[in-house]
Amino acid sequence: MHFTLRIDDTAAHITVHGEIDYNTLPTLRAAAAGLPSNVTELVWDLHDAYFMDVAGLHLLFEQPSPEGPPRKTTVTNLAPQPLRLLVVAAEVIPALELARLLPDTPPTTLFDD
């Protein structure tokens, strides 16, 4: 796994290439934690993240550090397997607020079979 980082003014875009699992989680957490303090939006681009396990849920839903700046976190370009994991997680734990993470997707469309 590797990632690319692009910062546009106050938005950071981290594109993950490969798997998101407990082996790669520390690297991705460090990338997010190391963003400049003026970054107020973090976008995880997962178009090339073909597999994500529960570590990805921790990465996407964990609360920001109280010492760091508040950041809006969103996800874009989900591959089928990570999307399915998010849908299953939201079915099991509705408090995950999947719509917050995927703001451009109406929640009802995620659960249509």
N, C-alpha and C positions, 0 to 999 in steps of 0.2 A: 504494500500500500504506500502511496505517496499522495501528496495534495499540492494544489496550486492556490496561491493567495493573491487576490486583487483588491486593492482598496481604492474606492472612488469617493473622495470627500469624507463623508461620515458613514459610509456603508462598506463593509468588508464582505467579500465573496470567497468562500473556501470551497474549492472543488475537490472532492475526494475521488481518487483513482484506485479502485480495488475494494477490498473488504473492510467493513467496520465491525470489529470484534474486540474482545478484551485485550488482545495483543496490540491493536492499533489505537485503542482508546486514549492512552496517556499522551501519545503524540498529537492527536486531534484536540484534546483538552488543552495541551500546552499552546497549540496554535491559536486557539480562541482566547486563552488567558493572556497571551502576549500581544494582543492587538492594542494599538494606541488608544489612549483614553478618550480621544475625540470621536471614536467609532461608536455610533449609537444603534446601528443595525448590523446584524450578522446573518448572512444568507448562506446556508449550506446547499451547495449544488451537488446533487447526488446522481447526475446522469451517468456517471461512470462507476458508481458504487453498486456493483451487481449483487452483493450480499451484505446483509446487516443482521446481527443477532441482537440480543437484549442490551448489549453494550451501546448500541446505537440509540436505543431508547433513553438510556442514561445520558448520553451526550446531548440529545435534542431537547430533553425535558428537564434537565437539571437547572436549578435556580442559579443565577449569577452570584458571584462572590459579593458579600456586602461591602468589601473594600473597593471593588471595581465599579465602573460606571454602569448605569442601567442600560440594557441593550434589548432591542426587539430581535427575536430569533425567528427565522422562517426557513422553510425547506422548499426547494424547487427541483424540477426534473427528476422525480423519483422513478427508479427502475421498478419493474413489477414486484420483485421479492421484497425490497424495503417498504414499498407501498402496502403490500399485504400485511407485513408485520405491524405497521402503524395502524391499519384498520383493525386487526385482531386485538391489538393492545387497547384501542379505543372502545371496542366492544366489551372487553373484560373490565376495563377501568375507565368509565365515561368521564371522570374528572381530569383526564389527561388534556382536555381541551385541544383536540386535534385541529379544529377550525382556526385556532390561534397560530398554530404552526404552519398551516396551509391556508393562508388568508384568501387566496384567489379561488379556492375550491369550496363550493357549498357542501356542508357536511352530509346532506342527504345523498349526494351522488356517490359518496364513497362506499355506501352500504348496499347499493343496488347490485344484484347478481346478474 
